[in-house]
Amino acid sequence: MSAKYTIKLSDLSGVTDTMINIPINLTPQMTDQTELVKRKFIDVEVEKAINPILDYEKTRFTPIYFPTPNNTSIFSLVRNITYNVRVLGSAGFPSSATMYSEIGMSNDDIRYGKKRYENSFLNISFYDTDKPTTQRLLSYIDVYPRLIPINVAPSGLPKPANQIPVTFMLSNPVKDPAGFAEGFYVYNYRDEVTTNLPKELYMRARFNNASTGIITNMMTEGIPYFIDDLVNKLYTKYVLYRNNTGYYYAVDDTYSNNVSLVGNDLTINLYEIQAL
């Protein structure tokens, strides 16, 4: 704020000693509020009007395990992940793994790669919580059957359907380029996982049988449960981690009883739902 004064010399005629006293006050005073308005109002409102920047880029999480329980600072890479599908038969679950012959597949279906075999798949869906009433589906992976060397006879032909288990073995493509890697990695938005804040995912599996057209919902234990208790046996827990070397995930073997580790090979058993 400023003021303008005009002094006429004619008014000073005959005066030999004229002084104008201008007081100097060092106390700051509010004169111009442009900078304050810009900083406290305009900049704030402009920031509100701009949509937030969302990082929609996903990153790849590599499976790991912790050799020492309760110590997540030391980990090793998983080499293979095997999903075993166990389907109920007339006498309950078979004593060993379910074979393709038990789910309607013939020798020729596998030998000639017919659609009833090739189009069957294991669906692995990831949710943000294990509460069905509030959960959101985040992502899913469809894993298709593939013959591995153990399922091939010395003649080079596939073994009979009653000797090939319904399993899906996924391999680290870096360690085993000849293996099958689809489903080995998990993908998630990278900005949702920080060094100090891991993210939990809850996996639920379904087996889609192209031979019979039946979709079989899976659980984590091979014994029947009442409906109220069954909801706690549907999910396998995955935990996403991030550190200064990359992005990783581990399967929690304390959350459910269907996870086992032998060496650096991880096995996840899935059972057809049994309800009492």
N, C-alpha and C positions, 0 to 999 in steps of 0.2 A: 504494500500500500504506500502511495507517495502523495505529496502535496506540492502545489506550485504557488509561489508568491511573487508579486511584482512590486518593485520599489521605484517610485518616481523621483528623479533627481530634483525636480522643481520643489518637491516637498521638503528638501533638505537645504534650501538656500539660506545663507546666513548662519548656518551651523558649522562651526570649525572643527568640532570633534564629534564624529559620528561613529558609533559601534553597533554592531548587531550581535547579540549574544545567542549563540546556537548551542544548546545543551547537548552533551553526548552521553547517551545511556547505553551501557554495554549489555543490558538485559535483552536477550533475543525476544522478538515479537513475531507473531503469526502475521505474515504479510501476503505471501502467495501460496495457495494450497494445491497448485497444479500437480506437483510431484506426489504429494500425499494422496490426492484423488486417484492418480494413475496407479500408484502402488497398491493402495488399499481397496480400490473399487474396480477400476477398469481392468487391471491385470487379472484380478480374481474372477471377474465375470467372463472374461475372454477364455480363461482356463476351463470354466464350467461349460462353456458353449462348445468346446472341442471334445469330440468323442474320444474315450480312452483307447490307447493302443493295445490291441489284443494280439498275443503271439499264438497264431494257430499252427505253428510248425511243430510237428511231432518228431520225437527222437526215438532211437532204438535202445531198448534196455536189454542187457545181456544177463543170462542167468548165472547166479553165483551160489555158493554155500559157505557157511562159517565153520571151519574146523574146530574152533573153540566155542562152546555154547556161551551165549550172553556177551560175546565180544565181536562187535560188528566192524571193528577197525582192521581185522585180518580176515581175508576171504580168499577163496579159490574159485576158478571158473568151472562151471558144469560142462561136461563133455557131451553127454547124451541125456535126453528126457524121454521116458517111456510112459505112455498112457495105456493102462490095461483096462479093457472093457469087459465086465463080467455081467452076463445076462442070465436071468432066471430060466431054469428048465423045468421039466415036469417034476423033478425031485429036488427042486431048489437050485442053489448055485452048484455048478460042477466043482469037484474037488480040486481041479486045476483050472487053468485059464479057459475061457470060453473059446471054442474053435469056430471057424467060419461055417462048418457044416451044421452047427447047432443054430445058426441064425438064417438058414435057408439058402446057403451058397453051395454050389456043386463044384466038382473039380474043374469042369470046363469053364465055369464062370471066372475062376481065377487064372487058369492056364491061358485062356484066350482074351483075358481082359475085357469081359463083357460089362455092359453098362450097370447091371445089377450089382456088380462088384466095385467097379471104378467110381460109380456115383454115390456109393455109400460114404458117409463121412462122420467125423466126430466134431460137433460144434462146441467150442469153448467160448463162453460169454463172460465178460468182466463187468462187475457192478461196483458202484461206489460204497455200498453198504450191504450187510447181510440181512437187512430188514426188508422183506418183500413189499411191505405197504408204502415204503418211502424211497426205495432204491431207484437208481437211474442206470440204464444200460450205457456203458461207456464205449465198449468196443467188443468185437468178437473175431474169432479165427475159426475157419473150417479146415480141418485136417483130413486129408484123403488117404486111403490105404495105399501102401507101397510095399512090394516084396523086398525083404532084406536078405542078405546071403544065408542066414540061418534057416530061411524058409524055402531054400532052393535045394533040390536033390543033386547028388553027384552027376546025374545025367544032364544037368543044366535046366531041367524043367521044374516048375513049382511042385512042391510036395502036395499030397492030397489035401482037400479042404478040411478033413478031420485031424490034420496035423499042423495046421497053421492057426495060431491064436489070433484073436481080434485085439491086436496091439498096434500102437502107433509110436514108432521110435523116431525121435527128432534129434538131429546131430548138429554140432557146431560146424558150420560150413568152412571155418578156417582150419580146424583140426581134422575134419573129415569131409573133404570136398565132394566125395562120392555119395555122401549121405543125403537125407531129406531134411531141409532146414525150415520149411514152412511151419510156423507155429513155435519154433525154437525161441525166437525173440518176442518181446512184448513191446508195443508202441504206445506212447502216451505223450501228452503235451509236456514239453520240457520245463516250462515255467511253473508247472504245478508241483514240481519236486525240487526242493532245495537241500543244501548240505545239512541243515539242522532240522529239516521237516520231511521225513519220508512220507510216502503216500501208500495207503492200503487199498488193494483191489480184492474183490471176492469173486472167485471163478465158479461158475456152474456149468455142468456139461450135459449134452444131449447126444445120443447116437441116432443117426438117421440111416435106416436100413432101406436101400433102394430095391432090395429083393422082395421085401414084404410091404414096403410103404409105411412101416411103423416107425414112429419117433419115440425113443425110449429115454425118459428122464433118468439121470443118474444121481447117486448119492455117494457119501464118503465111507459108508460102512455096509457090510454085507449081512446085517441082521435087521429084522423088522422093528419098526417104531410106531408108536401112536402118532396121530396127525400133529398133535401139539408139540411133540418132541422132534418130529421129522424135520421141521424147518431149520433146526440147528445142525442137521447132518447133510445139507445140500451143497455147502460151499467149501472151497479150498482157498486159503488166504495167501495172496501174493503181496509182497512189500517192495515198493520201488525206492531205490536209493540213488543218491548222487554224491560224488566226491570230486576231488581235484583230478582224478584220472578218467572219469567217465560216468555213464549211467548204467545202473545194474538193477536186477530184481532177484529176490529170494523167495522160495516157497516155504511158508511157515509150517514146520512139522509138529508144532505144539498146539496149533489151532484145531487140526483134524487128525484122524488116525490113519489116513490113507497115503501118507507121504513117507518115503524111505529113501535112504542114500547109501549106496555101496561104492566106496571109492569116490570118484567124481561123476558117477552115473545116478541120476535121479529117477525115481519111479513113483508114479501117481496112480493109485488104483481107484477105479470108478465102478460102482455097482448099481444095477437096476433098482429102482425104488421099491421098497417093501413097506407097506402100511398095514397097521393092525386095525 
